[in-house]
């Protein structure tokens, strides 16, 4: 989801509570805070020696240990107020991909992509997901579709494969 799309969804749902589903059926606690907004510029070189550059907006969510029993989620209105204040201080690149950075005691720190959102009653649920890493230079590295199925077991590029 692009940053501008997130803002549009938030604008349309100001009266709702804002929940984040970080894995199927698992939600960021009601004690969360928006602790940081990062405007990130990526300047990369892949294993096929191709360059790329893009922007990302990363919103960090943190669960306060002092509010463990909290049951009321942050309102979309309040979250939008925080994000708009940030935008006045450091303007957003509205075409940038938006991600949410989150962790808890049983979930590793991750930058999560927005897969979708859903309205359930008075709740706006932002559905997050982990994206797997990928070889962007498949053609250069000679990665076949059958090899992609074994990507978890083998590295993308092999020695002498004209990359890495």
C-alpha positions in Angstrom: 0.0 0.0 0.0 1.2 3.5 -0.9 1.4 6.2 1.8 -1.3 8.2 0.0 -3.6 5.1 0.0 -3.2 4.7 3.8 -4.0 8.3 4.4 -7.2 8.0 2.2 -8.3 4.9 4.2 -7.7 6.7 7.5 -9.5 9.9 6.3 -12.5 7.8 5.4 -12.7 6.0 8.8 -11.9 8.8 11.4 -14.5 7.6 13.8 -13.3 4.1 14.1 -10.7 2.3 16.3 -7.4 1.5 14.6 -6.3 -2.1 15.0 -3.3 -3.9 13.4 -3.3 -7.6 12.6 0.4 -8.6 12.4 -0.3 -12.3 11.7 -3.5 -14.1 11.0 -5.7 -13.7 14.1 -2.9 -11.9 16.1 -3.3 -8.2 16.9 -1.0 -5.5 18.2 -2.1 -4.8 21.7 -4.5 -1.9 22.5 -1.6 -0.4 24.5 0.3 0.4 21.3 1.8 3.8 20.5 3.1 5.3 17.3 6.7 5.9 18.4 8.4 6.9 15.1 7.8 7.6 11.5 10.7 7.1 9.2 11.0 8.6 5.7 13.5 6.2 4.2 15.4 6.4 0.9 16.7 3.0 -0.4 19.7 3.0 -2.8 20.4 -0.6 -3.7 22.5 -2.9 -5.9 21.2 -6.4 -6.4 23.2 -9.6 -6.8 23.0 -9.2 -10.6 24.8 -5.8 -10.3 21.6 -3.8 -11.1 21.0 -0.6 -9.3 17.6 0.5 -7.9 16.3 3.3 -5.7 13.0 3.9 -4.0 11.3 5.5 -0.9 9.4 4.0 2.0 7.4 5.3 4.9 7.9 3.2 8.0 5.6 3.7 11.0 6.9 2.1 14.2 4.4 0.6 16.6 5.3 -0.1 20.2 3.3 -1.7 23.0 3.7 0.2 26.3 4.4 -2.1 29.3 2.8 0.5 31.5 -0.6 0.0 29.8 -0.9 -3.8 29.6 -4.5 -3.9 30.7 -5.7 -1.3 28.2 -8.7 -2.4 26.1 -9.5 0.7 24.1 -7.5 1.0 20.8 -6.2 4.2 19.5 -8.7 6.0 17.3 -8.1 6.5 13.6 -8.6 10.2 14.3 -5.7 10.3 16.8 -3.4 8.2 14.6 -4.2 10.5 11.7 -3.4 13.5 13.9 0.0 12.1 14.7 0.8 11.2 11.1 -0.3 14.7 9.9 1.8 16.4 12.5 4.8 14.4 11.3 4.0 15.3 7.7 4.1 19.0 8.6 7.6 18.6 10.1 8.9 16.2 7.4 6.8 15.9 4.2 5.8 12.5 3.1 6.6 11.0 -0.3 3.0 10.0 -1.0 3.9 7.4 -3.6 6.2 5.6 -1.2 5.3 2.1 0.0 4.2 2.2 3.7 5.3 -0.4 6.2 4.7 -0.9 9.9 7.6 -1.9 12.1 6.6 -4.0 15.1 7.7 -6.7 17.5 6.6 -8.2 20.8 7.9 -10.9 23.2 6.8 -13.7 20.8 7.2 -12.0 17.4 10.5 -10.9 16.0 11.0 -7.3 15.0 9.9 -6.9 11.4 8.9 -4.3 8.8 5.5 -5.5 7.8 3.7 -4.7 4.5 0.1 -3.6 4.4 -1.8 -6.5 2.6 -5.3 -5.2 3.1 -7.7 -3.5 5.5 -11.1 -4.5 6.7 -13.9 -2.8 8.5 -15.5 -4.8 11.3 -18.1 -2.9 13.2 -16.4 0.2 14.7 -12.9 -1.1 13.9 -10.6 -0.4 11.0 -8.3 -3.4 10.9 -5.0 -2.9 9.0 -3.8 -6.4 7.9 -0.1 -6.7 7.9 2.2 -9.4 6.5 5.8 -10.4 6.3 7.2 -10.4 2.8 9.9 -13.0 2.0 13.2 -12.0 0.6 13.7 -12.6 -3.1 16.4 -12.6 -5.8 15.7 -9.7 -8.1 18.2 -10.8 -10.6 16.7 -14.2 -11.4 17.5 -14.0 -15.1 21.1 -13.0 -14.5 21.6 -15.6 -11.8 19.9 -18.4 -13.9 17.3 -19.1 -11.3 14.6 -21.4 -12.7 11.0 -21.6 -11.5 11.7 -25.1 -9.9 14.6 -23.6 -8.0 12.3 -20.9 -6.6 10.4 -23.6 -4.7 13.6 -24.6 -3.0 14.6 -20.9 -2.2 14.4 -21.5 1.5 17.0 -24.3 1.3 19.5 -22.8 -1.2 20.9 -19.4 -1.8 19.7 -17.4 -4.8 23.1 -17.2 -6.5 25.7 -19.9 -6.7 29.5 -19.4 -6.9 30.5 -18.8 -10.5 26.9 -17.9 -11.5 27.9 -14.4 -12.7 26.4 -12.7 -9.6 26.8 -12.4 -5.8 
